[in-house]
Amino acid sequence: MTAYVGRNALLPLVTRLAIRLGRMLGITTIIESVFSYPGIGLLFGKALEEGDYVVMKGVFLLIAVVVILANLMVDIIYPRLDPRIKIS
C-alpha cells in the first residue's frame, strides 16, 4: 500500500524541488551581496554596479542553463515515478 502512495506523493515534491532551484539561484544575488559571500550572486552584483555586460550575460546564461537542466531532469524522472506519464 505505501509503495503506491509513495510514488504518487513524490511527483509534486520533484516538481517543487525544480522550482525551488530556480528561486534559489535568483535569490543568491541578494544573499551574497548582504553577507559578502563570494559567489555567482556577488559577481553579478559587482558586474551590475560596474556595467560589465559581458559578465552579466555570462551569469544569466549560467543560471538559465542550470534551470533548464533542472527541468530536463524532472522530465526524465517523471516517467520513472509514474508509468502513466509517457515521453512522446
Secondary structure as GFF3:
##gff-version 3
##sequence-region A 1 88
A	DSSP	alpha_helix	2	35	.	.	.	ID=ss1
A	DSSP	alpha_helix	40	50	.	.	.	ID=ss2
A	DSSP	alpha_helix	53	81	.	.	.	ID=ss3
###
